[in-house]
Amino acid sequence: MLHDLSTRRTPGHDEPMFGSLKRIFVGAPIASSEEQHQRLGKPTALAVFASDAISSTAYATEEILLVLVPVAGMAALGELTPISLVVVVLLVLVISSYRQTIYAYPNGGGSYVVSRENLGENPSLVAGASLLVDYILTVAVSISAGTAAIVSAFPGLIPYRVPMCIGFIVLMMLANLRGLKEAGRLFAGPTYLYVVSLTLLISWGLYQVFFRDLGPIPVNEASLEELGAPLDGGALSLITVMLLLRAFSSGAVALTGIEAISNGVPAFRPPESRNASRTLIVMGLILGIFFFGIAVLSNHLEPTVSEEETILSILGTAVFGASTPMYYILQFFTFAILILAANTAFADFPRVASIIAADGYLPRQLANRGDRLVFSNGVILLAGVAVLLIVGFGGITSALIPLYAVGVFCGFTLSQVGMVRHHGKVREPHWQMNRVFNAVGAVATFIVLIVVVVSKFTIGAWVPVVLIPLIVVVFKAIHRHYKRVGRALKVPQGYRSRRHPHTVVVLVGEVHRAVLDAVTYARSLAPEHLIALHVSHDEEDQEKAQAAWASFDVPVDLRIIFSAYREITGPVMRFIDELDEEHADDIVTVVLPEFVFEHWWEELLHNQSALWLKARLRSRPHTVVTNVPIHLYDLAGDDLSAPSSKVEAASAASAGSDEGG
């Protein structure tokens, strides 16, 4: 019957269960006035924004070898140090560029804002799409790489790789919903302990190599066979220029995450730009030293790269010994930093998405801060898309890497080209030198971008090449929508809203308290036409409804329509269409009596057909839907026979918008 058509919980009575769970996992709300106190100091900011870049040291060297070793075997290790050195030079160029960006654009947004201000709409949208793709892949790659570190130490967990990845993503999402500062404090410890562990690995390893005669690791022929690599040591002559470029582009993933600090400058404590710049320099030093140090150590120890065991696990076994406490400490904190690298994306993706949304190219919901002063919708969206990637690629890091670098270097290139234009316009002190740095960096990152696309197109790089333009198309479609809504809602000069006649229809199932309260509310609107409508399924039901209506002496005309197929929505919609023809200039308000329950599970005992009816009614022009609730619980010991104390109306007309364009 109609009295069961719609059930809804009020926010106040959701709180005991859902609100308590939210507070447990997310924490109590933070007032807007506390925003300054949520800013990050340099040590915490390094853990939040640099964990992605620092964590790439755990797999960037391995990615170079996975390209070269299958072709040239162990001889490929001779190319590792030169390639790593070129990557470090590129790192210096990119760090220099983003340091300038931090001072030029202290409100954050990185390559998107730089491109928007200097290159125009289309380049900025490409930069924005590249950033968002980059951050999504950051989560997927870092989580999968972190899980790989664990399954390397405990091979029995390999079948559970994907569920473990999903669990870690959910954990990161919940931590970041609690707020940027709290997430930073939570994750700072593991980040710095990884730095200590890797420092010990490289320093102690090189000490043993040069002063304790630590020799090369025996070749693992089984791993070489799995990779299809030659077992006789290989030959450098097999390494072509294209193969070297592809290996370089794989190693260049070490640069991922550098842009994170420039995107999140407003998250730093004042002076924001100076603190962000110093944090960026520290991050660059850690990244460059670790990446090159691992390459040098690998060149001397000659580990056999494997798809089953990470390069750091192999080096850790050689330097610290198999199954020693220090080996497990290294593996644990490698796993921790790789998992926490996703924190960089969770810190920056919502912030960049909020800037793009504020410009009208993404849904406005992404521009809103949640209870904890974070962009909660962006955090949840990022987690959801990353989970889809993990499931789609089986949680395999090397399968995700080819997708990764395209967005990264596309953003790098656009940012540096934008900074070249910026220096020409602003002409700040030393602008000529800065412009040269940016120009050289732009050329270098553009070359890497082309290399990545060409050399890895068939093994996955085609995905971002196609996806980024598609995202730009979506951006523009969203922007057109908001502009169209804005034009529709714009108030012309001299506009006065005209009053329309009012027709109110109260839907009636059984005649009970909820219906009578709804009729009283409808009469208070003083409409020109007031109708009570009952949908009958058979003659017995019709007679029962008429008798009950008469027994309460309700001073409103009851109309009964027959539904041969026991449907409600269709007959009601047709009836309102007929009213439109009868009263062409009227606004029609449909009043729905509804029950509100104390417990969520009580809703399951009642049908929800009014939800569909309300959705259909909202799509009709000149139609308003109003819910009149009756609260079926007694929180204060009230007598349920007493009149309801509150009438709550939720109205929406299809001609309006809740966002003002």
Secondary structure, DSSP 8 states (H G I E B T S, - for coil): -GGGS-B---HHHHIIIIIHHHHHHT-S---GGGGGGG-B-HHHHHHHHSHHHHHGGGTHHHHHHHHHHHHHGGGGGGGHHHHHHHHHHHHHHHHHHHHHHHHH-TT--HHHHHHHHHT-HHHHHHHHHHHHHHHHHHHHHHHHHHHHHHHHH-GGGGGGHHHHHHHHHHHHHHHHHT-HHHHHHHHHHHHHHHHHHHHHHHHHHHHHHHHS--------HHHHHHHT--SS---GGG--HHHHHHHHHHHGGGGTTTTHHHHTGGGB-SSHHHHHHHHHHHHHHHHHHHHHHHHHHHHHH-----SSS-HHHHHHHHHH-TT-HHHHHHHHHHHHHHHHHHHHHHHHHHHHHHHHHHTTSS-GGGGS--TTSS-HHHHHHHHHHHHHHHHHTTT-HHHHHHHHHHHHHHHHHHHHHHHHHHHHHH--TTHHHHHHHHHHHHHHHHHHHHHHHHHHGGGTTHHHHHHHHHHHHHHHHHHHHHHHHHHHH---TT-------EEEEEEESS-SHHHHHHHHHHHHT--SEEEEEEEESSHHHHHHHHHHHHHTT-SSEEEEEE-TTS-SHHHHHHHHHHHHHHSTT-EEEEEEEEEE-SSGGGGGGS--HHHHHHHHHHTSTTEEEEEEEEE---TT---TTS--S--------TT--SS--
